[in-house]
Amino acid sequence: MHFLIFGFALYFLPAIIAAVRHTHNATGILLLNLFLGWTMIGWFVALLMAIFSRPYYGPNWGPYCGPGRGPYCDPYYYRRGW
């Protein structure tokens, strides 16, 4: 039973990575992994897509560095030791 759960987790590892990183093409990676993951080439392509895709930052999600931003958006904030 544990072997089966581990096998499914390993098979869907690219889709899990894409979902955790909130990539913009997580659904495409899941479908690629589901239908072509068994070929191992499709699995490696899905894994590379999941690792190298940029995370999606929507309008109200993720780092906000617009007008009225806090000191945390300053690239030199952490270097100053404040």
Contacts in CASP RR format, 6 or more apart in sequence:
PFRMAT RR
TARGET T0000
AUTHOR 0000-0000-0000
METHOD contacts of the structure
MODEL  1
MHFLIFGFALYFLPAIIAAVRHTHNATGILLLNLFLGWTMIGWFVALLMA
IFSRPYYGPNWGPYCGPGRGPYCDPYYYRRGW
9 16 0 8 1.000
11 33 0 8 1.000
11 37 0 8 1.000
11 43 0 8 1.000
12 30 0 8 1.000
12 33 0 8 1.000
13 47 0 8 1.000
14 29 0 8 1.000
14 32 0 8 1.000
14 33 0 8 1.000
14 43 0 8 1.000
14 46 0 8 1.000
14 47 0 8 1.000
14 49 0 8 1.000
14 50 0 8 1.000
15 26 0 8 1.000
15 29 0 8 1.000
15 30 0 8 1.000
15 33 0 8 1.000
15 34 0 8 1.000
15 46 0 8 1.000
15 50 0 8 1.000
17 47 0 8 1.000
17 50 0 8 1.000
17 51 0 8 1.000
18 25 0 8 1.000
18 26 0 8 1.000
18 29 0 8 1.000
18 30 0 8 1.000
18 49 0 8 1.000
18 50 0 8 1.000
18 53 0 8 1.000
19 26 0 8 1.000
19 30 0 8 1.000
21 50 0 8 1.000
21 53 0 8 1.000
21 55 0 8 1.000
22 55 0 8 1.000
22 56 0 8 1.000
22 61 0 8 1.000
23 29 0 8 1.000
23 49 0 8 1.000
23 50 0 8 1.000
23 53 0 8 1.000
23 54 0 8 1.000
23 55 0 8 1.000
23 56 0 8 1.000
24 53 0 8 1.000
24 54 0 8 1.000
24 56 0 8 1.000
25 49 0 8 1.000
25 53 0 8 1.000
26 50 0 8 1.000
29 46 0 8 1.000
29 49 0 8 1.000
29 50 0 8 1.000
29 53 0 8 1.000
32 42 0 8 1.000
32 45 0 8 1.000
32 46 0 8 1.000
32 49 0 8 1.000
33 42 0 8 1.000
33 43 0 8 1.000
33 46 0 8 1.000
36 42 0 8 1.000
36 43 0 8 1.000
36 45 0 8 1.000
36 46 0 8 1.000
37 43 0 8 1.000
37 46 0 8 1.000
57 63 0 8 1.000
63 73 0 8 1.000
64 73 0 8 1.000
65 73 0 8 1.000
66 73 0 8 1.000
71 77 0 8 1.000
71 82 0 8 1.000
END
